[in-house]
Structures are given as C-alpha cells and as structure tokens.
Amino acid sequence: MLKGFDITKAKTKVVDIELLKRRISTGKAIAFTGAGFSFGTRNFLDSVPPMAGELAKKLSLLSNLEESEDLMFAADVAVEYVDSMLVLDLLKDNYTITSVSSSHEEICKLPWRKFFTTNYDNSIELACLNVGKRIESVDLSYRPTNYIKKNNICLHINGKVEGAEPEHLVSRIKLSDSSYLSPDSFVNSDWYYHFKKDLESASAIVFMGYSMYDMDVKKFLFENPELQEKTYFVVRDGADFKEIFTLRKYGQVLSIGIDGFSALVKGIQKQSDEDGVIFTESLVKYEVFDTQPEFRDIDSERLFLYGDYEIEKLHDSIRRIEAIPYFIKRDITPICLENIRKNNNIIITGDLGNGKSIVLEMLAYELTVNGYHTYVLRNNDGDYISDLDQISRHQDTAVVVVDNCSNYPSLIKHIFEIKADNLIYIFADRNSNNIKANIALDFIEHNIDLLSSKEIESAVKIIDNLSTWHKFSALSLERKKKLVYEKYSSQLSLLLLGLINSPNIKTKIKQQTDLIYSNPDHKKSVFCICICEVANVEPTSSLVSEISGTNAIYNISLRNSAPFNQLFKVNGTTIKSKSSILSLSLLNSTFSDIYVRDTLLEIVERTDSIKDQDLEIKKIFKSLLRFHVVERILPQNQSALDRYYEQLKFRCTWLMDSPHYWVQYAMCRLSFSDYSRAQNYLTNAYQKAETKNGTYHTDNIDTQQARLYLNQCLDHSNSSESFKFFDKAHALLEKLPNEGRKFRQVLLYKKVFDSKYQIFSRKNKVDFEQACKRMLEQTKSDDGHSLNTNMARFITSAEEVLSEIINTIMLERK
C-alpha cells in the first residue's frame, strides 16, 4: 500500500450511463427498492416513513421499554407482549403513504419489467398510480403462478401493511427475528425460484435505497457474480466509503440519490420498432460466417462425440463437406429446404441425441445464404412473443427456428393466434404430439431417428478419421456399416453412446468427474443438469438450483473449474453438457445406481410440491414418472428400478390413485418378465381408471396389457394356453387407434409366428393367419398419420412383418 494514500478517496468504477439507459429502455429491467427509496414521501401522519432505527424507537415506546434502535429486539418484544392491533396500527400509520415526490413518479414511469421491494409501504403503488400505471401489490402469501406472466406487479418481500391483519405480524410481515427464521422466509418461499429467474433474464437490476441488509438477496447476488455487470446500486448523494465499498462487490454504484437518479433517467421510453429497426432479444437473426478456420481432429471429436462445436467451423465444413470429415450431412436437409420454398412449415422430430440441433443449424445456414431472413430462438427467458410480433410486421418473409418447441407453449399459442402469412416455422422436438394437439397450423413432419445408408457411411468415415473403432477398426467399410445398422439400430444416439462408453473415453470422463464429485453439492448439481437434458428441459442456473436443493451451481469454484468446463458449457444463465448423449452417459456410468435412485426420488418429492408453478419443473416431474425415461437413467438394474417405483408412491402419496403410475410400475415389472406382479399392477390401473368416471382413457393400459399377453404367449409351453394369450392380446390391439404405439406391440407377432405357430392347432393356425390379415389391413388405413413421424416407423415395420408372415404361410400351403 502506498504510504500516505487515503483509500477512502479511491475512485469507484465509472458507470456507463448510456448503457444503463439502453438497458432500462428494453422494458426488461428490474427495479428493487429498499427503505432509502421512500425518502421524500409522506405518510398518514404527514411525516417521512421511519427507517429501521426510528421504527425500533417507536416500538420500544409502545412496549414501555427504554428507547432502542435494535429493531429485531424491539419488534420481538412488541409482537409478544403488545396487543397485535396496536402494533399493526403503528405500522399502518407510519407506512401508509399519502404522497410521493416527482422523483418517485419519474422513476416509476420508466418501463420496468417488475418491482421488488423490502419495504412495507405503498410508495411504488402510489407513484405508479399518479403517472397512470396500475400495479398489483403482492406479498409472499400470494401464489406466484397467478402473477409470473404479469409485468405490472410489485412483490413486497418483507410483507406489506396494506390489507394486513393482526395475525399477519408473524406469518406475512418480516418484522421480528422469528419472522425471518420462519419456514416462510423468502428463500424458502414459492417466489424465490421465480425471483432468481427474473434476475437472470433481466436486462438490468437497479437497486434504489437498498442497504443489502437482507441476507436472502445478498447471498444470491454473492453466489451469482455473473449478475454483477448488469447490477446497479443507487445510493444517497455523499454516501460514505464503507457503504460504497460494500455494494461495489455486487455491482456498479451511483451515489446520486433518488432525485439525481430521477433526473438521470428522465424521459426514457420503451424501445419502439416503429422506425423499422427490429430489437429482438430471444429470436436472434441468424448470421453466417465466411471465415476458413483451421480444423483439427479434436474439433471433429468434440462435435461427433460431445456435440460441442464452433459455429464458424460448422459453417466452413458445410461449404467444404466433401473435404472435411466433421459432421454428418443429413439427407433430410434438401427435402426440408424444398418444403420451405413451397411455404410449408416443418417439424423435425428425433429422440435424444439423434442430431436435431445440428439439422436445425444446417437448415438455418442454407436458408440464410439463400436470402431468407432467418431467426433462431436463442434466449428462452426473453420476450419471444414481442420478438415474433416485430418480425411479422417488418419482414416480407421470414423463417423462425425453434428447437425443443414443446418448452414454449405460449409461443406456440401466439403463433396460431397471429396467423402471420409471412412467417414460416421450423420446429424441432422429440415428438410432435404436443404441437399437433395445441396448434392448428399445417406442418410437414420429418423424423431423423434412423440414419440412411449414405449417412451411416459418412458416420463411419468420421469414426475412421478419429480412430475410435477400437476392436472394430480392422473391419471393412461394409462390415462397419452393417455393425451400425445391426448393433446400433441405425441410430446416431446409440452409436455415440457406444463410443462414449468405450474404455478409453470413459476413463477420460471419469478423471474429470472424480474431481467434480469430491464436492457433494457440485456432484448433485451435475446430476441435475443431466436430468434436465434427459427430460428435454433447458437447464438454467435457477432451475438446477431449485431441483437440486442447493445453490452450488452459482459457485465460482464449480463454474471456473477445468474439469467442469471440459464436460459442460456455460452460456449466460444456461449450463448444458456438451451433448444430451453425454448427459445420459454421465448418469449411466459416473453415479452409482443407489445414488441415482435416491437422488431421483429426492427430485420427484421436491418437484411434486411445486410442479404447478412452472412448466419446466412440471415437465421434469412427469418425465421421472415415465418408465421409458427412468429405464434409460437406470438401465437394466432390476433392484434399483423396482425400489424406485415402490418408493414413488410413498414420496407422492396421491400416486396411489393414479392409473398412469400403476401402468408405469407394471412396465417396470414386465421388463424383467415378472408377469404376475405386472398383471396385478395393470389390474389396479384399470380399477383406478374406472373411478375417474370416463375421464381417463385406457388405451395406454390396453397397450401394455396386450404386450403382457404376447410375452406370456411366447413363454407358455402349452400350445393351447399360448394361443389364448395371443388371442386376448390381438383382441385388445385390434380395437386401439391405428398409431405407432399399437403397432410397436404388433411387431411381436413375428416372434409368435417363429416360435409358436408350428405347434398351434389347425384351427388356431387359421385364426392366427386371419388375425395377421386384419391387422395388416389396419396398417394401410389412413388415420392421418405421416410416415415421417417418430412412431410411424413402427407402422411401416409392422406392415413388413405381417406381410412376411402371411406370404410365408401361403408358401407353406402350396
């Protein structure tokens, strides 16, 4: 330290005022006020609302104590020994605001997204009312789901005197120490998750008259230093060194007071698109890079195995596809481009890890270089509704690209409502069921789950270049293609999972995870990121924090660690693994089965109580009930799977009456050929469905019951009993709608034919043949399904299998 240097005279960082103004003008800034904001207002007693020390003195007098400035002590005594109505009257007299200054009005006139305050008073509400803005005043007792979509709210974190009753002094108003320690504390409230989301997505966070005494808020800002760059503190003019020094750890400080800040921001208007310039924050215009970067094998490995790529290299490889073994050019691309040229909307469907995101990048690139205005949803927390409106008004024809579109139901609804003829949509998701059910637009669906022969050859060349075949390296090109077709079912996800789970790559990954998992909270955060990806939900920091029950995801020690950044990429508020397949591999191979089972149960129990608050949380909860999802996370571990479904009904007791739960549990037992318990659970599902008075359709139960019968048919040694099981299965399937789930079970007819047909009686053989013919006719019926959908391939496969069975029977008859 320099001798004689006065540190209290050290200059603070200069605030970029123009940037702050632009951020407020977006309409996405958050205003957060503390006690200092109310300076200059007048209350019911025609005085300034008391600060903490003055309030403590008033409460002391009310309790006949010596005058004290210790608010916690004075409040605790008053709440315990003084009549509650007297305490409440004191608060209402002092914090019911009757007039505000022009500075308050000027500040509240700004286009804030939301107001948060630790004050009890109504200064924000009154200032807004005076300038023609209606604000809904809420506290932590209100249900956030009724307000999270609204911008005209003011959340009183410590409670509010307006409308308060005596019993609220402990339950709703944070006045005494016992109130702060209650389970209704802000950090434990339903609002806290949405508060974190709001701060993450805000263009700016402006604290006014706030001293950082609130530990809940202080802790969150400390744990999330990424917010510092967009956080501002407006403190009194002439604030001392101690106050400024404390606040500048969390953001930028403006020591100009409320009046100074009012003058600074006076006249700021919300950004308008009337001048023809489009300001979008979520739907970002796609940009093509024309650079020619150097390619290394490690670049191909990162993309192919981990889904990690640089956009400049992807664009260059598209231009030089024949020269660079970087990615698989999908056959569907030119077909989709032709669809779009004819003004058709597109849905790309594909299972986890089968390459939807890269297909979207290829389409966006090709459309942009061919002159289309192309917009891609990049920031899911922004106002994509407003973005869409702007694009529809200002572009002749534009293409809007949305990955994981089922995560944005409000956007889907708005697309249908505006019916913009100049917009073409490219959606992608794991299936199209939700989209078709909620939007009345015409789409052409293309499923990319299965690689074509040409695409398999391209994949083989990439793997050859990376030398990652290991024991299969010596095979010929044709043998390798056959391996992909047979061992990995022509699916990119299964091929990648096989490669990632090879010994040398698993060793590399384990070296990284061992370092991360040494901290239990970091381990749980990684687990929850992976769960989000498997559930097809964007893993934001706030969401990972919420479902993990820890704030470790905000820790710099985790975010800046080299092992973490080897496996995950941080993009603003989103933390994702390098690919969804990597997430699945991490769940399968770096956590013990017991850890996976117990942590899944913790997440289900935690999300059950809050699932109706947020779409993402509800989606995670529902995913973790579905057997086909849980089986992927706990592959072929009978004990862990059975224990998981057994415990579910104890963690969420309402599941006992859910037909869907009992079907999932039956599927679990059926996967291990436990036919007796599977039948018990299916019977229970039917009984629970009956109590729903026709509101629960039993198609799903019938499908699994038919599957059980077919498996019993295959396993039974008595030919007569075996056929009875087949006949019961066919009777159920024949009545079901002609869709993929039904015909997925019909594929088992081939196994029945191969192993049982020859021992059937003559009559049963005829009945089996007729059953196959009737089912074959159903594969050809037009129920409006597209052969490009992800489940429709089972219809095609069933048609081939049934035709083969019937042709074989006819040949044997000759």
Steps between C-alpha positions, in 0.01 A plus 500: 500500500632848408608697803267787572236380250145551629301198377172677571586740214546217250281542194219257437441348158344745255147392409409491130183711526397459136519121533285516814243713316489258208454208735208668675344593165472132403216460750683207658669673794411418862452768765585400858434751777601520863420737784702786348267513200216629717698808605300802378159335537241593765298255706157505667652698788638753249855401582779308328465118542742398778819310422587187700651686799209743531248216470682316781464808724127521431453129576705539820270777618198286416644224720590742782869421450797728504556651158695259276612499137522120491203418277518123544489531879232771506282314248529165679392657830213693339366198312510285814373742766305782329151470358540401132248759384703779664818382329323474165343846537847644567631338183205610289517859626870520418511304174177597328633756250276790404737694273817440300745735333532570129825300509311189611246553225771550236676179607180294514401633156794308349422174312603266783426134453420449868542663839644325804517673837593423858281792616165467673364821345304575182735763353546308172130433458406863566773645273391267219135592550587869477660449156222281364649156568301232684715279721386182676640490852590148622697335777641151558159362599369546143534213253775589250335297223225763486749782445822377335376585151407854604736796489285743703576356843688613808611219730542601864762252620467598867124539486275806464274693735226547240226250580697347788323339796639454856580132438723603209756660732680165526384310193529766227684806630873457560524721804645286778784252514250213517350616170839484329563152636158364403467237225318764296827689456552636150767243410258219590199656335344411166606843372875449541544283189312751284698786657825331396365446147396865478846622603670264256293619205492870591679751276597694815440470876475841666504517881379833642537594866601144583764430766553125435390405851266234360710184518284303252564748219861565601578128498353451154694793351821377662452149362419626151778746405390489134225744602755758615551657156130588463433589866484864612465655847354849536609633839472841669707786373810519717488134612804408709786272397373206706160496327646529149776246569248242623266539203759506222571131565158431354465757222554859385430786740335835422521730803252756365191435712142447388467855369824473304402169351159639404666784311742257336234268358229756433322449170621147425243326283460133423677405178264520206516323166311774321815622327538166324790376712433162662613463861480132589639330807392138463445443129845590371565561131724224369845608388721312255879505547720485190833436675711190427639387836752224549352157576653250740390147582408622847237724338334199337518305824337781697214528255445133425535361851402795719290728278740791566576718198602846390247655265772634267641150451156351445427756227834439330450123511155538338668681212776239477301193599687262270845608620448511878377194700337721761129420513231286337307683230146375540298398194198681636657846454424557128152354547425747781637788294267409217208483747584851620530637147140388457406690821448189710568493875731223624526286815825307547455215748764275644590329824759621749842535333396423143616833358202739490703806601761453226225451241350832611839670469541361147154619399554846652832530315358392163194723534710803594745463210199459271363838602245412768474714815557224754443538874602242760374482858817543708387650832201322648460756780447794266175635362469279194133596461597864442785389275261300283264797468783724386630251245152443356449875456833585341614208284348406166568131561692361793576155637480444877697204641411359845672199655324306779181684408284322760680709763331814362122446507431874518700553181316216325167646606599848380611366162155357448330817619686749277483279188781695329507403132854632459652266761612142442582283801757227554437320829694215655417273792520138612145445378225708346209390720476818707540726200230332295265505798548871569536671164280497192775577248600262223844345539702247306669267748840342442647246742879467509543208742625253240818561300486420129766285336675813371488662845636186665791505254568863593498407871741212434745735325496741795564216746779367274661844498483519879619139540240422763375163372738313732435124459300564183774704328605218266152446358427595139278798417205270428550308827513825696182623332333171587620541861333843522183357345476191721678580829389864520168472312605772250458761775761767553423521873569129558818516294627802696406341832696192402806708411479719812475187716815350347772441763742780404234773471332384824838529670545856371156598624547331838818700560294818467195387700710366790633852552153659478326242719738551791260778599155344572307815399693527173425133435128551554502808274659300218244225552214749473642660184503155342144428615381824340657400169354150504158652582543741205501810720743792473724478812513860623688585818177575686339172392804290593516679835131437562489128425834426665414687820841669497643825360829332408435557129571870561837430665801643316703203626278273290445722197868584459635151562675342201334155543153660502573700186630190325155343527264799517461835330367809676304738280355784705251344741502162324740219592491203265707191446681493167225268372185329627664162434790599723246582773345156468843338508594694814182381672561141393869468582619763750236467774423187698156342450410573862603866465293532180195335655507702822573832329221443247260439788617824667439694178154347451401581857634856473340573162165340592418786736588772246424334166206730428714811536716457193483312170861377520457362852177325401671348195783362715254357752293326231811366326623337819173305529531351149663159487662550160687803640597347835612178331747702295642659812515166687550252214427139583538530876201303624549569869550876465210540255261297713602683817455834321141430392420345837618814680330745261157437647632572850672822395191615304206332671245620243659263246323212675183612317669570166440247217805640321728418793383138516554458124858626537562265792357214294736586214787485747404149611425388145851601389633230735235241404326522836161426341311444824578838655466675165147359468415610855610855424313513167185373669545771760542758219170390341325528836643846568397609148139394569485740794581791266146484354609474139757781513794257474536317168635147539686478166836507676395230746360286214828533310705375795246228580531376141878508531475290818273247327739471204796438732300237688410343165869473412599356837218249550586139411140386447400579138130544583567736791760681292246573226243620754748767612561600136127517432439725801787727397372527142147579618634796699733629229244473222274751679773756565561803274728432205814669627862412570460391863253232400708368211813496713337209686381343173869446411493220760271303263817403311646339813171320558506373142862387517477320834133399545316477169617148417366358828161674475198282416367517144212724609730728697734526200208619286396749769858626530521552123169687492612716792816595307295583188261725695789676668675542164191679368519737797859594414371626164211703637537878482468643851677817402843383614812595310756236420766747609392512865713343770239232586384439144806288425339230713200504266729449202694226681177328607375506141823332384489240779135411447547474122796269553299279739205471260723433197689229690173330602375510142825354366487215753145424386608437139 
